[in-house]
Amino acid sequence: MAGFAAAIISQPADTLLSKINKTKALPGETITGRLIKMAGQLGAKGLFTGMGARLVMVGTLTAGQFAIYGDIKRALGATAGVEIAKVTVS
C-alpha cells in the first residue's frame, strides 16, 4: 500500500520532470512558469500518464524492500516494528 501511495503522489511531479528535461526554455521563461504551463497543457489526465506501469514498478519494489527489511530483522532477532504482528483472540 505504501508503494502505491508513493507512486500516485509522485506521478505528476515525475511526469513534469521528464517533460521539462525534454524541452528547452524560451528566453526569460522561469522554471516555475514552465512547469505551470506544462501542467496546464497536460491536464489532470496527462499528469498521470503511465500510472499503471509505475504502480507495478514502485509497488513491487516497495514490497520487496519491506520483505528484505523484515527478513533482516528476523535474522538479527530484532523486535517487531512495521511488520504485521500475529493477532490472537482469546
Long-range contacts (C-beta under 8 A, 24 or more apart in sequence): 2-62, 2-66, 3-55, 3-58, 3-59, 3-60, 3-61, 3-62, 3-63, 4-55, 4-58, 4-59, 6-58, 6-62, 7-51, 7-54, 7-55, 7-57, 7-58, 7-59, 8-51, 8-55, 11-47, 11-48, 11-50, 11-51, 11-54, 12-39, 12-47, 12-48, 14-54, 15-42, 15-46, 15-47, 15-48, 15-49, 15-50, 16-42, 16-47
